[in-house]
C-alpha cells in the first residue's frame, strides 16, 4: 500500500493552550505492524519469566538495613498486614502532601470525582500521621472498607478496599484516590483515521492516576511512556469496523506529578530487572504555542512503591519531608523492619534491589 497522509483539525478555545485554533495530526500508512499484531507477538512465554523462581534478592536482600539507628527516622510500624497502607502513606505524606500542601489541599479537590470524600479523609489521616499518631492509618483502612453511598457509585454500594481491615490486598486500590487532586489528571487529544473508509475523529481525553504500563517489549520507564503515546495501527474502525484504523496522541498538559504503575504488582520486573532501566528522570513532549511546536518537559523521580518479595510492600522516598524537616537523599521504608524507621540508602541503585513497580515523578521547574 502506498504512503498516504491525512490531516485532521480541531478547534480549541481555552486560553491555556495559547489560543491555538487548530491542531493538525498526520497519519502515515507505512505498512508497519498493527498494534494487535504487536501484542500477539509480544506475549512472552511465561517460561521465560520462570527461570528465576524463588527469592530473587535472596543473596543481598537489604544490605543497608542494619545501619546506625541514629541515622534512621522513626516512622510507621507494620501491624496486621498493613504494609500496603504503610507504603502508600509514606509516599503521600513525605514526598507529596508535606512538600506541596497547596497542590494537595483537600479543599481544592475535584468535586466531580467519585473519591473526593475519601481523598479528604486521606489528607486528614496524613496530618494525624505527621503528628506521630500512626494508629490513625487504621481509621483510613476502616473508612475505605465502608460501602460508598449509592449517589457516588450508582445503584450498588461498593467498598474501595474490598479485602477488609487486617487482610492482605493490593496497593493499586489506594493510588486512584489521587485522581481527586485538581491537576493530577492531564489532557491529551486522541486522533484517529481509518485507511479503509476515511473516517477521521479527534477526541479530548484525560490520563488518570495511575498511568498503567506493561513491561513487555520495553526496556525503560521512558520507553514505556513513549510506547503508550506513539502512533499505532490495526485498531477497529468506529464506522466500517475494519481493523485498519490508526491512533495518535497529542499531550496538552504537563501536570505537576506523574504516577506510573506496572501491572502484576511488579512480579515481572522483579524477574528481569537486570535488563530494565529505572529512569530517575524522564521527559514528555506537549503542545507548544503553535500547532507544530512541541515543548519537552522533564520529570524527576521522587518515590517508589516496591514489591521485594511475595505479599509484601515497601516504599522509597527521595528528600522526604518528615516532621517539618527535609532529609537529603534516598530513604527506604519497610514497616516490618528496623522498628518502622526510614533507613538511608546510598543512591537509587539500592532502591532498584527492592523491585519498585509504582513510580512517582515530579515536574522539574528549574
KANOR-V205677 format. One record per residue. N is the residue number from 1. PSI is psi in whole degrees, 0 to 359 (NA if undefined). D_CENTER is the distance of its C-alpha to the mean C-alpha in Angstrom with 1 decimal. Layout:
n:psi:d_center
N:PSI:D_CENTER
N:PSI:D_CENTER
//
This chain:
n:psi:d_center
1:135:38.6
2:157:39.1
3:143:36.4
4:132:35.9
5:131:34.1
6:135:33.3
7:135:32.2
8:148:30.5
9:149:30.7
10:140:29.1
11:139:30.3
12:133:28.1
13:350:29.6
14:138:27.0
15:333:28.1
16:356:24.7
17:24:24.8
18:31:28.0
19:30:30.4
20:135:29.6
21:328:31.6
22:142:30.5
23:136:27.7
24:124:28.8
25:145:27.1
26:122:28.8
27:126:28.7
28:126:30.7
29:93:31.8
30:25:31.9
31:24:32.5
32:164:29.1
33:147:27.8
34:158:26.2
35:324:22.6
36:320:24.1
37:320:26.4
38:319:23.6
39:318:21.7
40:326:24.9
41:337:25.7
42:2:22.4
43:93:22.6
44:137:23.4
45:138:25.9
46:330:24.8
47:331:27.7
48:333:26.0
49:0:23.4
50:1:26.0
51:334:28.0
52:38:26.4
53:156:26.5
54:193:26.9
55:107:25.5
56:332:24.0
57:28:24.2
58:324:27.6
59:326:29.5
60:64:27.5
61:312:25.0
62:77:25.0
63:337:27.4
64:9:26.9
65:339:27.0
66:36:30.6
67:168:30.6
68:122:32.9
69:337:31.9
70:340:33.0
71:356:30.0
72:166:27.5
73:127:26.3
74:134:26.8
75:204:23.8
76:135:22.8
77:147:24.8
78:138:24.0
79:125:25.9
80:57:26.1
81:35:23.0
82:4:20.9
83:326:18.6
84:322:15.4
85:321:16.3
86:314:17.5
87:318:14.3
88:317:12.2
89:329:15.1
90:314:15.5
91:310:12.2
92:315:12.9
93:310:16.6
94:336:17.0
95:355:14.5
96:283:13.5
97:311:16.4
98:328:19.2
99:350:18.7
100:60:18.0
101:326:19.9
102:316:20.9
103:322:17.4
104:16:16.4
105:119:20.0
106:337:20.1
107:346:23.1
108:16:21.2
109:163:18.7
110:117:18.6
111:333:21.7
112:3:21.0
113:136:17.8
114:345:18.8
115:19:17.1
116:315:18.7
117:323:21.2
118:324:18.9
119:319:16.8
120:322:20.2
121:320:21.1
122:316:18.0
123:321:19.2
124:316:22.7
125:323:21.8
126:319:20.0
127:322:23.3
128:316:25.3
129:322:23.3
130:336:23.8
131:19:27.5
132:19:27.4
133:75:27.7
134:337:25.3
135:342:26.8
136:339:25.2
137:324:22.0
138:338:24.0
139:318:24.8
140:317:21.2
141:315:21.2
142:319:24.4
143:318:23.3
144:346:20.3
145:347:22.8
146:141:25.1
147:134:25.3
148:144:24.0
149:142:26.9
150:332:27.8
151:340:27.6
152:315:23.8
153:359:23.2
154:231:26.4
155:347:29.2
156:134:27.7
157:128:26.6
158:136:23.3
159:144:21.7
160:314:18.0
161:100:18.7
162:348:21.3
163:332:22.0
164:155:23.9
165:134:24.4
166:4:25.1
167:148:23.8
168:145:21.2
169:196:18.1
170:144:14.4
171:346:11.8
172:338:9.7
173:344:12.1
174:325:11.4
175:322:7.9
176:347:9.1
177:335:11.8
178:349:10.1
179:342:11.0
180:346:14.4
181:124:14.0
182:122:16.0
183:353:14.3
184:323:10.6
185:144:11.0
186:153:12.6
187:152:15.5
188:160:16.6
189:135:19.8
190:108:20.2
191:141:23.6
192:148:25.4
193:133:28.9
194:123:31.1
195:347:33.5
196:307:35.8
197:353:36.5
198:8:35.1
199:131:32.9
200:121:30.6
201:148:27.8
202:125:25.3
203:143:22.8
204:125:20.6
205:177:17.2
206:142:13.8
207:129:10.2
208:168:8.8
209:129:5.9
210:167:3.6
211:120:4.7
212:141:6.5
213:151:8.6
214:141:12.0
215:335:13.6
216:136:17.1
217:18:18.8
218:148:16.3
219:10:17.1
220:165:14.4
221:320:10.9
222:314:12.8
223:330:14.7
224:316:11.8
225:316:10.7
226:320:14.5
227:328:15.3
228:328:13.1
229:359:15.0
230:164:18.3
231:134:21.5
232:153:22.0
233:172:25.2
234:14:26.7
235:156:25.2
236:131:27.7
237:139:29.4
238:331:29.4
239:301:33.1
240:350:34.9
241:10:32.4
242:144:33.0
243:65:30.1
244:35:30.7
245:139:28.0
246:149:25.7
247:146:22.4
248:138:21.2
249:148:18.4
250:115:19.1
251:132:16.6
252:337:18.3
253:162:16.2
254:90:14.6
255:162:12.6
256:330:12.9
257:149:9.2
258:138:6.1
259:122:2.6
260:138:2.4
261:122:4.3
262:125:7.9
263:161:10.3
264:29:13.4
265:29:12.2
266:1:12.6
267:320:16.2
268:321:16.6
269:321:15.1
270:323:17.5
271:337:20.4
272:26:20.1
273:337:18.2
274:338:21.4
275:2:20.8
276:137:17.2
277:119:16.4
278:94:13.6
279:128:13.7
280:347:14.2
281:142:14.3
282:167:13.2
283:148:14.8
284:158:14.5
285:121:17.7
286:169:18.4
287:136:21.8
288:208:24.5
289:350:27.8
290:168:29.3
291:336:28.4
292:335:28.5
293:139:26.8
294:136:23.2
295:126:21.8
296:132:19.6
297:130:17.1
298:144:15.9
299:142:12.9
300:141:13.3
301:129:11.4
302:347:12.1
303:157:10.7
304:152:9.6
305:134:10.1
306:160:12.7
307:74:14.9
308:329:18.2
309:171:20.4
310:135:20.7
311:31:20.0
312:141:18.8
313:144:15.8
314:176:15.9
315:156:13.9
316:139:14.5
317:142:14.8
318:130:16.5
319:54:19.4
320:146:18.8
321:109:20.9
322:126:22.8
323:46:26.0
324:14:26.1
325:144:26.2
326:126:23.8
327:123:23.9
328:143:23.6
329:186:21.6
330:138:19.2
331:144:19.7
332:136:18.9
333:114:19.1
334:105:20.4
335:344:21.9
336:354:24.4
337:162:25.9
338:30:27.7
339:31:28.4
340:10:24.9
341:154:25.1
342:129:22.6
343:128:23.9
344:141:23.8
345:144:22.7
346:75:24.4
347:166:21.6
348:339:18.3
349:328:20.2
350:338:20.8
351:324:17.2
352:327:16.8
353:343:19.4
354:358:17.4
355:66:15.2
356:146:11.6
357:352:9.0
358:130:5.9
359:131:5.7
360:122:6.3
361:146:8.5
362:142:11.5
363:141:13.9
364:109:17.1
365:1:20.0
366:NA:22.7
//
